[in-house]
């Protein structure tokens, strides 16, 4: 059974940096794709960043590319999202997601993921 627990959210100011953590249990590095999604109030959940299981490569949405970095510490079974130069439009609940059977074309699709964390709120003021 896969369990994901996010932490690290908070109230930030524009330009700040923040790192979110996702502690994962029941995942295997080689077979599990991991991703971060976010959902702003009144909006649909959107892909932020992902680590694809087969090639280990990272993928980002255009809105965060160059500012956010997803990484994995296999010794701690933890996935991180480093967020630099935060902007008010980054305000959202951030979710960690995992799946053992994802294909690359589905990496950015929320409903393709079987496992989700509870979410952590990130609020950025201007």
VENRA-V18146 format. One line per field, one symbol per residue. phi: phi as a letter, one per 20 degrees, with the letter a starting at -180 (. if undefined). burial: + if it has 9 or more other C-alpha atoms within 8 Angstrom, else -. A space follows every 50 residues. Layout:
phi=???
burial=???
This chain:
phi=.ecccebofrecdgnfcbdeccedcnddgfddecbdcbcegmdffcfdbb deffdmedccfffdgnddcebcdffdlcddceddlfcgfefaeddecbbe cfdgfdgedgfeeecceenceccdee
burial=--++++-++--+++-++++++++++-+---++++++++++----++++++ +++----+-++--+--++++--+---++++++++++++-+++++++++++ -+----+--+-++-+++-+++++++-
